[in-house]
Amino acid sequence: MKQLLGLVDAEGVLSVDKFSESSLSNLYTIDCSPHSSSLALSLDWSNLRCDTDPQIAVSMSDGRAISVNTSTQQLVHDWQAHDYETWIAAWDHYSPNHILYTGADDCVFKAWDLRFGLNAPVSSNKKFDGGVTTISNSPHNQNELAVGSYDETLRIFDKRNLKTPTSSIKTSGGIWRIKYHETDDSKLVMANMYGGFDVVDLYSSAIVHTNTHHNLAYGVDWNKEGLIMSASFYDRKGRMVSKTFRILAVVSLFSISDNKHVTFNDSSGCFSNLVSTQTHHTPTPQHSRQTEAFTQVDNFSEQHIIKPDAALDKCMQNAANNGLPDISVSAIQGKFLMIQAKMMRAKRVLEIGTLAGYSSIWLSKALPADGELISLESNEKFAQLSRENIAYANPSCRVEVKHGAALETLDTLQGAFDMVFIDADKMNSAAYLRKAVDLTRPGAVIYVDNTVRNYNILLDEHTQDPYGIGIRAVYPALQQLQDQGLIEATNIQICSSKGHDGLAIAPHRNASKLSLHYPQYLPIQMSIYEQVDKYAERFLIGEDDGLGHAIENCTQNGLPPIRVSAMQGKFIMMQAKLIGARRILEVVTLGGYSTIWLARALSHNGELISCECSSAFAQVARSNVEYAKVAPKVDIRVGAALETISRLDDIPFDFVFIDADKSNSPNYLAESVKRTRKGAMIVIDNTIQDARSFLDPNNMTPNVLGNRQVYKLLQEYEARGELIATHQQIANEKGTDAFVLAVRV
């Protein structure tokens, strides 16, 4: 019997290899995505139950499904199976080469009969509350099918009725892989990501064992004797577990340094579901197909706006050498925090969660000679290592790393802080936030990291996961503190080399209470990013008549829906407030949505000049600004933005927001540098747009070229000492993108 290994990767390439004694030799490769940069996410052989010429099914990140004839080595079918990432394509192994099942991030499970065309599936089940990730045929019952989803529910179907499961079992986490036992028809094992792996008794529809000794369980399989092999992400470990569920061995699986996403499956069915996705920074599971792009964008931006720093590099190397987890902020986020501290002229900073001191070093760079940073760390080993790293990086700065339980240490601190950064155990994030409010002066800013991390847990109101409970507690805490007039808060979804996450930003303030509106549900047809934004908005934005009217008026007048999100609008308002802006320049107005947010940052005698090339849009914007009661502060000028800017007086601006035609973004940036004071802030929106287009060296469209030029200009300005800049990859209801934040120096 010929043993074959099928492998698909993050470049969309299928490779078929042959076992030859103790080695592999490649038979052929097929590019499944020759005209795009789509990732291949899974594969399945059709002949695992029947002796037939095998075909291979491949699922793709752009929603396609593909079948390949292994005899002719050609694509047989290639069609748009779903609107979102097709996580899984699995053959019906009892109807080989004919029936194919697919599941995707659109929360739909479909069945296709390839004999009758691909215009529509023969069955479509939309009753899932999360992406459909894994589908497995029972080896004991040809009519039984097991389907797993991010919604933490295992569903068993009779193939004759794919609309309603015969049983449903709640699991310990979002399901990534399922494997039936080959000889025991009562048993099934699942890899449940953050929940470890579960063993299910199918007779009783009950979980008989849960193993949580994993750092994100991503693959699992077992042999006929009941030995279980599982694989996990962050620690890159494989675990062999006996049939009595005792761990027999823990091995290091891989040490892959390039950015490859590898899914392998062998035609014999032996240990066929183990998945390896190893990169230098391991992504979150929900969007691992995009994390490679996030990493590449971070790498591109770091080349332009992060200067080489031996101390930071040594800090990370020391952390790795001493076995610390790779959970520090990224360089991009570290610089963002430094810029924030600089902008508020922070002299006294509190950090909760030191780890190896990487973020501490970034924060210390912002402090004046008489500044002070106090950092709290519960692990004595980590505290000692961080002291060494910080002393090496900035020996003259006053940094004190306090070892002990943070909540107890916080009770002993004296005096008010100007800035607080919370990045510690997530179960206590809300408690740290409340104590931080008590320890900060009016005008100080509090940052809470990792406010999304795992969106399945965040959006699950019934979660029992301690991590999820802790993260979910942050939002009502922010809401309550905001309602009391103590803070003003927003939440930015962050995309980086570490995946999809969030950062809550809460300036300390004294203000009137807000009237908040609470949505009762989140429609499952929303994208994940939109669901997260809506979840945060119900706590942090509330009902706003002025903004609501602006959105409705823009829609009625046919303006394109390309305004900033509510969370981002509040973020730029808070940034303008942070620097005490009195004069703001906006390029461009569109319907005035961001204009309203920015005008609210100004005092009664402040001034906002907004440029808009369309007289029709300007008319709509003026009516929106008038309705929102900020018109006295706003001057909307119609005409080409560069011409309008050239006619401005010489009075410098304090804040510039650029959100216009991307081909001209470098020109707007250059004009902004000329027309701003030292200490002014410049924010440029949509500097990435589509990551794959941005990174494609063959893409020479005006918008892509303009955005790339922005980063080159930032590099030049920073080298000349005119700006310090960073960027943030973000996610919101419109998808993923990035913005640049730069400060004149």
C-alpha positions in Angstrom: 0.0 0.0 0.0 1.4 3.4 -1.0 1.6 5.8 1.9 1.0 9.4 0.9 1.2 12.6 2.9 -0.8 15.6 1.9 0.2 19.1 3.1 -1.2 22.5 2.5 0.4 25.8 3.7 -0.2 29.5 4.2 0.8 30.2 0.6 -2.1 28.2 -0.7 0.1 25.3 -2.0 -0.8 21.7 -1.9 2.1 19.2 -1.7 1.7 15.4 -2.0 4.7 13.4 -0.7 5.4 9.7 -0.7 6.8 7.8 2.2 10.0 6.0 1.2 11.5 4.0 4.1 12.3 6.7 6.7 12.1 9.7 4.4 9.6 11.6 2.3 9.9 12.5 -1.4 7.7 15.0 -3.1 5.4 13.7 -5.9 3.9 17.0 -7.0 2.7 20.4 -5.8 -0.4 22.4 -6.9 -0.9 26.1 -6.4 -4.5 26.3 -5.1 -4.5 30.1 -5.1 -2.5 31.3 -8.2 -4.3 34.6 -8.5 -4.6 35.7 -4.9 -2.7 35.3 -1.6 -5.3 33.1 0.1 -4.3 30.6 2.8 -5.1 26.9 2.6 -6.7 26.0 5.9 -7.5 22.2 5.8 -7.3 19.2 3.6 -9.1 15.8 3.5 -8.6 12.5 1.5 -11.7 10.9 0.1 -10.5 7.3 0.4 -10.2 6.9 4.1 -13.2 4.4 4.3 -13.5 3.2 0.7 -11.0 1.7 -1.8 -11.2 4.2 -4.6 -8.9 6.6 -6.5 -8.5 9.3 -4.0 -9.4 13.0 -4.4 -8.2 15.7 -2.0 -10.4 18.5 -0.7 -8.8 21.8 0.3 -10.5 24.7 2.1 -9.3 28.2 1.6 -9.2 31.5 3.6 -11.1 33.4 0.8 -14.1 31.1 1.3 -13.4 28.7 -1.6 -13.4 24.9 -1.6 -11.3 22.9 -4.0 -11.1 19.2 -5.0 -8.0 17.7 -6.6 -7.7 14.5 -8.6 -4.6 12.7 -7.4 -4.3 10.6 -10.5 -4.3 13.5 -13.0 -2.8 15.9 -10.4 -5.3 18.6 -11.6 -7.9 20.7 -9.9 -11.4 19.2 -10.5 -13.6 21.7 -8.7 -12.9 25.3 -7.4 -15.9 27.3 -6.2 -16.9 29.9 -3.7 -18.4 27.7 -1.0 -18.7 30.5 1.7 -18.5 34.3 2.1 -15.9 34.0 4.8 -13.0 31.7 5.6 -13.8 28.1 4.9 -12.2 26.4 7.9 -12.9 22.9 6.9 -13.7 20.8 3.8 -14.4 17.1 4.6 -15.4 14.3 2.3 -18.3 12.0 3.1 -16.0 8.9 3.3 -18.9 6.6 2.5 -19.7 8.5 -0.7 -16.1 9.2 -1.9 -15.5 11.9 -4.5 -19.2 12.8 -4.5 -20.4 14.4 -1.3 -18.3 17.1 0.4 -19.1 19.0 3.6 -17.8 22.5 4.4 -17.8 24.8 7.4 -16.8 28.4 7.6 -16.4 31.6 9.7 -19.9 32.6 8.4 -21.3 30.1 10.9 -22.8 27.9 8.2 -22.4 24.2 7.7 -23.0 23.0 4.1 -23.3 19.8 2.2 -22.4 19.6 -1.6 -23.1 16.9 -4.1 -20.4 17.4 -6.7 -22.4 15.4 -9.3 -25.2 18.0 -9.5 -23.2 21.2 -9.8 -21.9 23.8 -7.4 -24.5 26.6 -7.8 -26.0 25.7 -4.4 -25.4 23.2 -1.6 -27.8 20.3 -1.2 -28.1 21.3 2.5 -27.2 24.4 4.5 -27.4 24.7 8.3 -27.1 28.3 9.7 -28.0 27.4 13.3 -24.5 27.9 14.7 -23.3 30.7 17.0 -19.7 30.6 15.8 -17.6 29.5 12.9 -17.8 25.9 11.9 -14.3 24.5 12.2 -14.3 20.7 12.0 -16.4 17.9 10.5 -15.7 14.2 11.0 -17.3 11.0 9.7 -18.0 8.2 12.2 -16.0 5.1 11.4 -18.8 3.0 13.0 -22.0 4.4 11.5 -22.0 5.6 7.9 -25.0 7.9 8.7 -23.3 9.7 11.6 -21.4 13.0 11.4 -19.8 15.0 14.1 -19.5 18.8 13.7 -17.5 21.2 15.9 -17.7 25.0 16.2 -16.2 28.0 18.0 -19.5 28.2 19.8 -18.2 25.4 22.2 -20.8 22.9 21.1 -20.3 19.4 19.6 -23.2 18.5 17.3 -23.9 14.9 16.2 -26.0 14.7 13.0 -27.7 11.9 11.1 -26.7 12.6 7.5 -30.3 12.1 6.4 -31.3 15.3 8.4 -28.5 17.9 8.5 -30.8 20.6 9.8 -31.3 19.3 13.3 -28.6 17.4 15.4 -29.5 14.2 17.1 -27.5 15.4 20.1 -25.6 18.4 21.3 -22.8 18.5 23.9 -21.3 21.6 25.5 -17.5 21.5 25.6 -14.7 23.1 27.5 -13.8 25.5 24.7 -14.1 26.3 21.0 -13.6 23.1 19.0 -10.8 23.0 16.5 -10.4 19.2 15.8 -12.5 16.1 16.3 -11.4 12.5 16.1 -13.6 9.4 16.5 -12.0 6.3 18.2 -11.3 3.7 15.5 -12.5 0.7 17.5 -14.6 2.0 20.4 -17.8 3.4 19.0 -18.7 5.2 22.2 -15.7 7.5 22.2 -14.7 10.7 20.5 -11.9 13.2 21.4 -11.8 16.9 20.7 -9.2 19.7 20.7 -10.9 22.7 22.3 -8.3 25.4 22.0 -8.3 27.3 25.3 -10.2 24.4 26.9 -7.6 21.7 26.3 -9.1 18.5 25.0 -12.3 16.6 25.9 -13.1 12.9 25.7 -16.8 12.3 25.0 -18.9 9.3 25.7 -21.3 9.3 22.8 -23.7 6.8 24.5 -24.4 9.2 27.3 -23.7 12.4 25.4 -21.4 13.4 28.3 -17.8 14.5 28.6 -15.9 11.8 30.6 -12.5 13.6 30.7 -11.1 17.1 30.2 -7.4 17.7 30.0 -6.4 21.4 30.5 -2.7 20.9 30.5 -2.4 22.8 27.3 -1.5 26.2 26.1 -4.1 26.3 23.4 -5.0 22.8 22.2 -5.1 22.8 18.4 -4.7 19.2 17.3 -5.7 15.8 18.7 -5.7 12.1 17.6 -5.6 8.7 19.1 -4.7 5.2 18.1 -6.6 1.9 18.4 -5.2 1.2 21.9 -6.6 4.5 23.2 -3.3 6.4 23.4 -4.1 10.1 22.8 -1.7 12.5 21.1 -2.4 16.2 21.4 -0.7 19.3 20.2 -0.8 22.9 21.4 0.1 26.3 20.2 1.9 28.6 22.6 4.2 26.1 24.3 4.8 24.1 21.0 4.3 20.8 22.9 2.9 17.5 22.1 1.4 15.3 24.8 0.9 11.6 24.8 -1.9 10.5 27.2 -2.8 7.0 28.2 -6.3 5.5 27.9 -6.6 6.2 31.7 -5.9 9.8 30.9 -2.5 9.9 32.5 0.2 12.0 30.7 2.9 9.6 29.5 5.2 12.1 27.7 5.5 15.7 26.8 7.6 16.5 23.8 8.7 19.7 22.0 7.0 19.3 18.6 8.4 21.9 16.3 10.8 24.8 16.2 9.8 26.5 13.0 11.0 30.1 12.6 9.3 31.1 9.4 5.7 32.2 9.0 4.2 29.0 7.8 0.7 27.7 8.6 0.9 23.9 8.1 -2.0 21.4 8.2 -1.1 17.8 7.5 -3.1 14.7 6.9 -2.0 11.3 5.9 -3.9 9.0 3.6 -3.8 6.1 6.1 -5.7 8.1 8.7 -3.1 7.5 11.4 -2.5 10.6 13.6 -4.1 12.6 10.8 -5.5 15.6 12.6 -2.5 17.1 14.4 -2.1 20.7 13.3 1.1 22.8 13.6 1.0 26.6 13.2 4.3 27.8 14.6 5.6 31.3 14.1 7.9 33.6 16.2 4.8 35.2 17.7 1.9 32.7 18.0 -1.4 34.0 16.8 -4.8 33.8 18.5 -6.8 30.9 17.0 -9.8 32.9 15.8 -7.8 34.7 13.0 -4.7 32.6 12.6 -5.2 32.9 8.8 -4.8 36.6 9.1 -2.1 36.8 11.7 0.6 36.1 9.1 -0.5 39.3 7.3 -0.6 41.2 10.7 3.0 40.0 11.4 4.2 41.1 8.0 2.6 44.5 8.3 4.2 44.9 11.8 7.5 43.9 10.3 7.1 46.5 7.5 6.2 49.2 9.9 8.9 48.4 12.4 11.5 48.6 9.6 10.4 52.2 9.1 9.4 53.6 12.5 11.2 51.4 15.2 14.9 52.1 15.6 17.2 49.3 16.5 17.5 49.1 20.3 20.0 46.7 21.8 18.5 47.0 25.3 15.0 45.9 24.1 16.5 43.1 22.1 18.5 41.9 25.1 15.3 42.1 27.3 13.5 39.8 24.9 16.4 37.4 24.6 16.8 37.2 28.4 13.1 36.5 28.7 13.3 33.7 26.2 16.5 32.2 27.8 14.8 32.2 31.2 11.6 30.5 29.9 9.3 33.5 30.3 6.1 33.3 28.1 6.2 35.4 24.9 3.3 37.7 26.0 5.0 41.1 26.1 3.5 44.0 24.1 4.8 44.3 20.6 7.4 46.9 19.7 4.7 48.9 17.9 2.5 48.9 21.0 5.4 49.7 23.2 6.2 52.8 21.2 2.5 53.7 21.2 2.6 53.7 25.1 5.8 55.7 25.1 4.2 58.4 22.9 1.1 58.5 25.0 3.2 59.0 28.1 5.2 61.8 26.4 2.1 63.5 25.1 0.6 63.8 28.6 4.1 64.8 30.0 3.8 62.0 32.5 6.2 62.2 35.5 4.8 59.4 37.5 3.7 56.1 35.8 2.3 52.9 37.3 2.6 49.6 35.6 0.7 46.5 36.8 2.4 43.4 35.4 6.1 43.7 34.7 7.0 40.3 33.2 10.6 40.8 31.8 10.4 44.6 31.8 9.9 45.1 28.0 7.0 47.5 28.3 8.7 49.1 31.4 11.7 50.0 29.2 9.4 51.7 26.7 7.5 53.6 29.3 10.8 54.7 31.0 11.9 56.3 27.7 9.1 58.8 28.1 9.9 60.0 31.6 11.8 63.2 32.3 14.9 63.2 34.5 12.8 63.5 37.7 10.2 61.0 36.5 9.3 57.8 38.3 8.0 54.4 37.2 6.6 51.9 39.7 6.0 48.4 38.2 4.2 45.5 40.1 5.1 41.9 39.5 3.8 38.9 41.4 6.5 36.4 40.3 9.8 36.8 42.1 11.9 35.4 39.3 10.3 37.7 36.7 10.7 40.7 39.0 14.5 40.0 39.4 15.0 39.5 35.7 13.0 42.7 34.9 15.2 44.7 37.3 18.3 43.5 35.4 16.8 44.3 32.0 15.6 47.8 33.1 18.9 48.7 34.7 20.7 47.7 31.6 18.4 49.7 29.4 18.0 52.9 31.4 20.3 53.0 34.4 19.6 56.6 35.2 15.8 56.3 35.3 13.9 55.9 38.6 12.2 52.5 38.1 11.1 50.5 41.0 9.9 46.9 40.5 7.8 45.8 43.5 7.4 42.1 44.0 4.1 40.9 45.5 0.4 40.4 44.9 -0.6 43.5 42.9 -3.9 44.2 44.7 -2.2 44.2 48.0 0.7 46.3 46.7 -1.7 48.9 45.3 -3.1 49.5 48.7 0.3 50.6 50.0 1.1 53.1 47.2 1.1 56.8 48.0 0.5 59.9 45.8 -1.2 60.3 42.4 0.0 58.9 39.1 -0.2 60.5 35.6 -0.5 57.2 33.7 -1.4 53.6 34.5 -0.7 50.6 32.2 -2.5 47.4 33.3 -1.3 44.1 31.7 -1.4 41.5 34.4 -3.6 38.5 35.3 -6.9 39.2 33.4 -9.1 37.8 36.2 -8.3 40.9 38.2 -8.2 43.5 35.4 -11.5 45.2 36.6 -10.2 45.3 40.2 -6.9 46.9 39.0 -8.9 49.4 37.0 -11.0 50.5 40.0 -7.9 50.9 42.1 -6.1 52.8 39.3 -8.9 55.4 39.2 -8.3 56.0 42.9 -4.6 56.4 42.4 -4.6 58.8 39.4 -5.0 62.6 39.2 -7.7 64.2 37.0 -6.4 64.2 33.4 -4.4 61.0 33.9 -4.9 58.1 31.5 -5.4 54.4 32.3 -4.7 51.7 29.7 -6.0 48.1 30.1 -4.4 45.6 27.7 -5.9 42.4 26.3 -9.5 43.4 26.5 -10.5 41.0 23.7 -7.9 38.2 23.3 -10.4 35.4 22.7 -13.6 36.9 21.1 -15.5 33.6 21.7 -15.1 34.0 25.4 -15.7 37.7 25.4 -19.0 37.4 23.6 -20.2 34.4 25.6 -22.3 35.7 28.4 -22.4 32.3 30.0 -18.7 31.6 29.9 -17.1 29.9 32.9 -13.6 30.5 31.8 -11.8 32.6 34.5 -9.9 34.5 31.8 -13.1 35.3 30.0 -14.9 36.3 33.1 -12.1 38.7 34.0 -12.1 40.3 30.6 -15.9 40.7 30.4 -15.8 42.3 33.9 -13.7 45.2 32.5 -16.5 46.6 30.3 -19.2 47.1 33.0 -16.5 48.5 35.3 -15.5 51.1 32.6 -19.2 51.8 32.1 -19.9 52.3 35.8 -16.8 54.5 36.3 -17.8 56.5 33.2 -21.4 56.8 34.4 -20.1 58.2 37.7 -18.2 60.9 35.8 -14.8 59.6 36.9 -13.4 58.5 33.5 -14.1 58.7 29.7 -13.4 55.4 28.0 -13.0 53.7 24.6 -11.7 50.4 23.4 -9.6 49.9 20.3 -9.4 46.4 18.7 -5.7 45.8 18.0 -4.3 43.5 15.3 -0.6 42.6 15.5 1.9 39.8 15.2 0.2 38.4 18.3 -3.2 38.2 16.7 -6.5 40.0 17.4 -6.9 41.8 20.8 -8.0 45.0 22.4 -6.8 48.0 24.4 -9.1 50.0 26.6 -8.2 53.6 27.1 -9.7 55.6 30.0 -8.7 59.2 30.8 -9.6 60.3 34.4 -12.0 63.1 34.2 -14.8 65.0 36.0 -17.9 65.1 33.8 -21.6 64.7 33.8 -23.1 61.3 33.7 -23.8 59.7 30.3 -27.1 58.3 29.1 -26.4 54.8 28.0 -28.3 52.4 25.7 -28.0 48.7 26.0 -28.6 46.4 22.9 -30.3 43.2 23.9 -28.5 40.9 21.4 -25.8 40.7 18.8 -26.9 39.4 15.4 -24.7 36.4 14.5 -24.5 37.6 10.9 -22.2 40.5 12.1 -18.5 40.0 11.6 -16.5 39.1 14.7 -14.9 42.5 14.7 -18.3 44.2 14.5 -19.7 42.1 17.3 -16.7 43.0 19.5 -17.2 46.7 18.7 -20.9 46.6 19.4 -20.3 44.7 22.7 -17.9 47.5 23.8 -20.1 50.3 22.5 -23.0 49.3 24.7 -20.8 50.0 27.7 -18.6 52.9 26.5 -20.5 54.9 23.9 -24.2 54.8 24.6 -27.0 56.5 22.8 -25.9 59.8 21.1 -28.5 61.8 19.3 -26.0 64.0 17.4 -23.9 61.1 16.1 -27.0 58.9 15.4 -28.5 61.8 13.3 -25.2 62.2 11.4 -25.2 58.5 10.4 -28.8 58.5 9.4 -28.5 61.8 7.4 -25.4 60.5 5.6 -27.2 57.3 4.6 -30.3 59.2 3.4 -28.1 61.4 1.2 -26.2 58.6 -0.3 -22.8 59.2 1.3 -20.4 56.2 1.3 -20.3 54.3 4.6 -16.6 55.0 5.2 -16.6 57.1 8.3 -14.5 56.1 11.3 -16.1 53.7 13.8 -17.6 55.0 17.0 -14.7 53.6 19.1 -12.2 55.2 16.8 -14.1 58.5 16.8 -14.0 58.6 20.6 -10.3 57.6 20.5 -9.2 60.6 18.3 -11.4 62.9 20.5 -9.6 61.6 23.6 -6.2 62.1 21.9 -7.0 65.7 21.0 -8.1 66.3 24.6 -5.0 64.6 25.9 -2.8 67.3 24.3 -5.1 70.1 25.1 -5.8 70.9 21.4 -7.2 74.3 20.7 -6.8 74.3 16.9 -7.5 71.2 14.8 -7.2 70.5 11.1 -9.2 67.6 9.5 -8.6 66.2 6.0 -11.4 65.4 5.0 -14.9 66.0 6.3 -17.1 63.5 4.4 -20.4 63.7 6.4 -19.0 65.3 9.5 -19.0 62.2 11.8 -15.4 62.4 12.9 -15.7 66.2 12.8 -18.3 66.0 15.6 -16.1 63.8 17.7 -13.1 66.2 17.2 -15.1 69.3 17.9 -16.2 67.9 21.2 -12.5 67.8 22.3 -12.3 71.6 21.9 -13.1 74.2 24.4 -15.8 76.8 23.5 -13.2 79.1 21.9 -11.4 76.3 20.0 -11.3 76.0 16.2 -11.6 73.1 13.8 -10.9 73.6 10.1 -12.2 70.7 8.0 -11.4 70.2 4.3 -13.9 68.6 1.9 -13.7 68.5 -1.9 -17.4 67.7 -2.5 -19.9 70.6 -2.0 -22.7 68.1 -1.6 -20.9 66.3 1.2 -20.0 69.6 2.8 -23.6 70.6 2.9 -24.6 67.4 4.6 -21.7 67.7 7.0 -22.7 71.3 7.9 -26.3 70.2 8.8 -24.9 67.3 10.9 -22.5 69.6 12.8 -25.3 72.1 13.3 -27.6 69.4 14.7 -24.8 68.1 17.0 -24.5 71.7 18.4 -20.8 72.1 17.6 -21.1 74.3 14.6 -19.6 77.5 16.2 -16.3 75.6 16.5 -16.3 74.2 13.0 -15.3 75.8 9.7 -15.9 73.4 6.7 -14.0 74.6 3.6 -14.9 73.3 0.1 -12.2 72.6 -2.4 -9.2 70.3 -3.1 -7.6 69.7 0.2 -4.0 70.6 -0.7 -5.2 73.9 -2.2 -7.3 74.6 0.9 -4.3 73.9 3.1 -2.0 76.1 1.0 -4.3 79.1 1.7 -4.4 78.6 5.5 -2.8 81.3 7.7 0.4 80.7 9.6 -1.1 79.9 13.0 0.0 76.4 13.9 -2.3 73.5 14.6 -2.3 71.3 17.7 -3.9 68.3 16.1 -4.3 67.0 12.6 -6.5 64.1 11.5 -5.9 62.8 7.9 -8.6 60.5 6.5 -8.8 61.4 2.8 -7.6 60.0 -0.6 -4.7 57.7 0.3 -2.7 58.6 -2.8 -2.2 62.0 -1.3 -1.6 61.0 2.3 2.2 61.6 2.0 1.4 65.2 0.8 -1.0 65.8 3.6 1.5 64.5 6.1 4.2 66.8 4.7 1.9 69.8 4.9 0.8 68.8 8.4 4.5 68.8 9.6 4.9 72.3 8.3 1.7 73.6 9.9 1.9 72.1 13.4 3.6 73.2 16.6 6.1 71.2 18.5 4.1 68.7 20.6 1.3 68.6 18.1 -0.2 65.2 17.2 -0.9 63.9 13.6 -3.1 60.9 13.1 -3.4 59.3 9.6 -6.2 56.8 9.1 -6.4 53.8 6.7 -2.6 53.4 6.2 -2.9 49.7 5.4 -6.5 49.1 4.2 -6.1 45.6 2.7 -2.9 44.0 4.2 -2.3 41.6 1.3 -2.5 44.4 -1.3 -0.3 46.6 0.8 2.3 43.8 1.1 2.2 42.7 -2.5 5.3 44.2 -4.3 3.5 44.0 -7.6 0.6 46.1 -6.5 1.2 49.7 -7.8 -2.2 51.2 -7.3 -2.2 54.8 -6.2 -3.7 54.1 -2.8 -1.2 51.4 -2.0 1.8 53.5 -3.2 0.6 56.5 -1.2 0.3 54.4 2.0 3.7 52.9 1.6 5.2 56.3 1.0 3.7 57.5 4.4 5.9 55.0 6.2 9.0 56.0 4.3 8.3 59.7 5.1 7.8 58.9 8.8 11.2 57.2 8.8 12.8 60.2 7.2 11.1 62.7 9.6 12.1 60.6 12.6 15.7 60.3 11.4 15.8 64.1 11.2 14.3 64.5 14.7 11.1 66.2 13.5 8.6 63.4 14.5 8.3 60.4 16.6 5.7 58.0 15.2 4.1 54.6 15.6 1.1 52.8 14.1 -1.6 50.5 15.3 -3.2 47.7 13.3 -6.8 47.8 14.3 -10.1 46.0 13.7 -13.6 47.4 13.7 -16.9 46.9 12.0 -15.3 47.6 8.6 -12.6 44.9 9.0 -8.9 45.3 9.6 -6.7 48.4 8.9 -4.2 50.6 10.6 -3.6 54.2 11.6 -0.5 56.2 12.2 0.1 58.4 15.3 2.9 60.9 15.1 4.1 63.7 17.4 6.0 66.8 16.4 9.3 67.1 18.3 
